[in-house]
C-alpha cells in the first residue's frame, strides 16, 4: 500500500539491539492508538507495574524463541545487525505453515491468480506509482552527531513514558497525551515538529537538540545491468508487479471481472515478507457474491469517529457496518471478514484483534476507505494487515506512464446513449499557477467523483474560482475557470470501457508470526517449587512439528515400533521428530511442549501406544497401526482432540511418565 505503514521501514539508529518483533519489528511501523486503550490511571504505579509485566512477558517469549532456535539475530558472530533476523528450523516451519494456510484460505478459496514478480523494479514503474516521490517517513536528526530518528516514534515514546511513569500528571495533561497518541499518524511534519519543540524532546542517546522533521525515502536504490545507466529500486511492495501485468491477467481470466491476483514476496525496506492480494472490481458495482458468508461476523472495530472523539474500539457486525456506510462497500467488508477468520484460525486471540479505520490524513487522496487489522501484543497495538480500497489510481497511473490502456470492458446487448462526465484539466494553466505542484493538482482534479466535479462546475460558473483541497499537498488551492473544463457529453456506446478499482489486503507476514508467538505462549507449573515451564500452544495448523515419537524406555523392541510409526507418519506427510534419548519422558514432553508440538506418541507397548495432548496433557491409547491416521485427523483439522477422546480409551499416566523436568 502506497502510504500504509504495512509497507514502510524505519531507519535504524546505530545502537545496541533490544528484543523486537521477529524480522518485521524494525521494518513495519509500530503503532499504538491510545484512544483504544483504557485511560491512564491517576497514579503511575499500576501503569508502571503493567509495563513491567509486559516487558517481563516479552523477555520470556523472546528468550524462548531464540533458545529454541525459532529465530536468531542475523550475522550473530559479527555482532548482528539491528532489525535483521534468521529463522531457525522451527521458525521456518511456522512461516511455511502460515503461508500455506494463506494460500489455502485466500488463493484457493477465492480462485485467485498467483504471480511471482522480481524484487528489482525499474525506476519508471515506481515513478508512475508515486513511490519515488512519496514513499517517505518523517525523520529528525541529532544536530551535532547526525544520528537519525523517526519523529513520530520519539513523540510516541515521550507520551507513553509520561503516561506510564509520571504520577504528577494533571487530568488535562493525561487527556492531552492520550489525544496525541490517538492522532499521531494524522500529524503533519509541521505539527510533529511543533510538538517535539513544545515537549522539549531531544536526541535519546546524546540529549542534543533535534532538527525539524524532514521526509526520508525508504527504498533501496540500485542499478539494473552492468552499465549502471538504468536506475531501479528494490520493490517496496509486491502490488506494482500485479498492476503492470493487469492486461495479461485480465485476458487470462477470460476478460471477466471481478478477479483477484495474489503474490507473496520479499521486500527490501529493511527486509520482510509481504503477501498481497489485488482484487479488481467494477467501480460501479462493489458488491460481493459471497458477502453473506461473513456478514454475521462480529468483532472489534475502531471507526475513525471513535478515534477522533477519544472513544474505544467496539464490537460491530460487519454486515451492519457495511449497510450503515461505516465500511465503504461489500467487497471491502468481505475481505475484512476473511482477514478476521484467517488471523483467528491461525491462533490470534480474537479479543486482542481489532480493525482500525484510517484517519483522514493517513489516506491517499484516491483511496475510498482503508482499514488496518491491528493485533495487541507486549508492544501495544500493531498493524499486521492493511485492507484498502485503492480505487483505480494505480492502473490509471501505469496507463498514463506506459501508454498501454489497462482497462476492462462491459459489452452491451444493444447500443446505449450515455451521458459521460469529462474532466479536462489545462496543463498549461495549472503549470503556470502551481509550477512543481502541477501534477498533484492535476491528479486530484482527475480523481474527483461525479458529484464533486459537478459541484466544482457550478461554483466555477457562478464565481469564476473555487477552493479545492489537494490531499497530497495537505492544503486547499484556488482553481480558476480557465484551469479545468468539466462537461457532460452524450455518446452512443456498444460497450463500456472503464478502469477497474482494486481492493487490496496486504499482510505483513513477519509481524503476524511474532504476534502469533506471543498469543500462543504460556507458562505452567513444573515439578519443582516456583518452576515455570514454557509452552507454545500453537494450533496444529501452524505448529512447526505436528507430533513426536518417544520410546518410553531405551529398549530395542520399543525402538522398532517407534521407527515403524515414524515411517507411517512420513508416508502420511506429517512432520514429526523421533527421540530415542535416554531422558525421562517428562523431560522429553517438556522440551517438545516448549516448541509447540501438539501431540506426543509414547511407545510403551508393541501393539498399542499412548497419544498425549500438549495443552490438556490428557492421553489416549491407540493401536500402532491406527496412530498415524489419528494424528493426521487432528493435525489436518478433520477432528478435534475432544472428538478423538470420545473414540479411544483414556490412558492414565504414571507418575514417572508425567514427571516434569526442572531443566529442558
C-alpha positions, 0 to 999 in steps of 0.5 A, a space after each residue: 500500500 502506497 502510504 500504509 505503514 504495512 509497507 514502510 521501514 524505519 531507519 535504524 539508529 546505530 545502537 545496541 539491539 533490544 528484543 523486537 518483533 521477529 524480522 518485521 519489528 524494525 521494518 513495519 511501523 509500530 503503532 499504538 492508538 491510545 484512544 483504544 486503550 483504557 485511560 491512564 490511571 491517576 497514579 503511575 504505579 499500576 501503569 508502571 507495574 503493567 509495563 513491567 509485566 509486559 516487558 517481563 512477558 516479552 523477555 520470556 517469549 523472546 528468550 524462548 524463541 531464540 533458545 529454541 532456535 525459532 529465530 536468531 539475530 542475523 550475522 550473530 558472530 559479527 555482532 548482528 545487525 539491528 532489525 535483521 533476523 534468521 529463522 531457525 528450523 522451527 521458525 521456518 516451519 511456522 512461516 511455511 505453515 502460515 503461508 500455506 494456510 494463506 494460500 489455502 484460505 485466500 488463493 484457493 478459496 477465492 480462485 485467485 491468480 498467483 504471480 511471482 514478480 522480481 524484487 528489482 523494479 525499474 525506476 519508471 514503474 515506481 515513478 508512475 506509482 508515486 513511490 519515488 516521490 512519496 514513499 517517505 517517513 518523517 525523520 529528525 536528526 541529532 544536530 551535532 552527531 547526525 544520528 537519525 530518528 523517526 519523529 513520530 516514534 520519539 513523540 510516541 515514546 515521550 507520551 507513553 513514558 509520561 503516561 506510564 511513569 509520571 504520577 504528577 500528571 494533571 487530568 488535562 495533561 493525561 487527556 492531552 497525551 492520550 489525544 496525541 497518541 490517538 492522532 499521531 499518524 494524522 500529524 503533519 511534519 509541521 505539527 510533529 515538529 511543533 510538538 517535539 519543540 513544545 515537549 522539549 524532546 531531544 536526541 535519546 542517546 546524546 540529549 542534543 537538540 533535534 532538527 525539524 522533521 524532514 521526509 526520508 525515502 525508504 527504498 533501496 536504490 540500485 542499478 539494473 545491468 552492468 552499465 549502471 545507466 538504468 536506475 531501479 529500486 528494490 520493490 517496496 511492495 509486491 502490488 506494482 508487479 500485479 498492476 503492470 501485468 493487469 492486461 495479461 491477467 485480465 485476458 487470462 481470466 477470460 476478460 471477466 471481472 471481478 478477479 483477484 491476483 495474489 503474490 507473496 514476496 520479499 521486500 527490501 525496506 529493511 527486509 520482510 515478507 509481504 503477501 498481497 492480494 489485488 482484487 479488481 472490481 467494477 467501480 460501479 458495482 462493489 458488491 460481493 457474491 459471497 458477502 453473506 458468508 461473513 456478514 454475521 461476523 462480529 468483532 472489534 472495530 475502531 471507526 475513525 469517529 471513535 478515534 477522533 472523539 477519544 472513544 474505544 474500539 467496539 464490537 460491530 457486525 460487519 454486515 451492519 457496518 457495511 449497510 450503515 456506510 461505516 465500511 465503504 462497500 461489500 467487497 471491502 467488508 468481505 475481505 475484512 471478514 476473511 482477514 478476521 477468520 484467517 488471523 483467528 484460525 491461525 491462533 490470534 486471540 480474537 479479543 486482542 484483534 481489532 480493525 482500525 479505520 484510517 484517519 483522514 490524513 493517513 489516506 491517499 487522496 484516491 483511496 475510498 476507505 482503508 482499514 488496518 487489522 491491528 493485533 495487541 501484543 507486549 508492544 501495544 497495538 500493531 498493524 499486521 494487515 492493511 485492507 484498502 480500497 485503492 480505487 483505480 489510481 494505480 492502473 490509471 497511473 501505469 496507463 498514463 506512464 506506459 501508454 498501454 490502456 489497462 482497462 476492462 470492458 462491459 459489452 452491451 446487448 444493444 447500443 446505449 446513449 450515455 451521458 459521460 462526465 469529462 474532466 479536462 484539466 489545462 496543463 498549461 494553466 495549472 503549470 503556470 499557477 502551481 509550477 512543481 505542484 502541477 501534477 498533484 493538482 492535476 491528479 486530484 482534479 482527475 480523481 474527483 467523483 461525479 458529484 464533486 466535479 459537478 459541484 466544482 462546475 457550478 461554483 466555477 460558473 457562478 464565481 469564476 474560482 473555487 477552493 479545492 483541497 489537494 490531499 497530497 499537498 495537505 492544503 486547499 488551492 484556488 482553481 480558476 475557470 480557465 484551469 479545468 473544463 468539466 462537461 457532460 457529453 452524450 455518446 452512443 456506446 456498444 460497450 463500456 470501457 472503464 478502469 477497474 478499482 482494486 481492493 487490496 489486503 496486504 499482510 505483513 507476514 513477519 509481524 503476524 508470526 511474532 504476534 502469533 508467538 506471543 498469543 500462543 505462549 504460556 507458562 505452567 507449573 513444573 515439578 519443582 517449587 516456583 518452576 515455570 515451564 514454557 509452552 507454545 500452544 500453537 494450533 496444529 495448523 501452524 505448529 512447526 512439528 505436528 507430533 513426536 515419537 518417544 520410546 518410553 524406555 531405551 529398549 530395542 523392541 520399543 525402538 522398532 515400533 517407534 521407527 515403524 510409526 515414524 515411517 507411517 507418519 512420513 508416508 502420511 506427510 506429517 512432520 514429526 521428530 523421533 527421540 530415542 534419548 535416554 531422558 525421562 519422558 517428562 523431560 522429553 514432553 517438556 522440551 517438545 511442549 516448549 516448541 509447540 508440538 501438539 501431540 506426543 506418541 509414547 511407545 510403551 507397548 508393541 501393539 498399542 501406544 499412548 497419544 498425549 495432548 500438549 495443552 490438556 496433557 490428557 492421553 489416549 491409547 491407540 493401536 500402532 497401526 491406527 496412530 498415524 491416521 489419528 494424528 493426521 485427523 487432528 493435525 489436518 483439522 478433520 477432528 478435534 482432540 475432544 472428538 478423538 477422546 470420545 473414540 479411544 480409551 483414556 490412558 492414565 499416566 504414571 507418575 514417572 511418565 508425567 514427571 516434569 523436568 526442572 531443566 529442558 
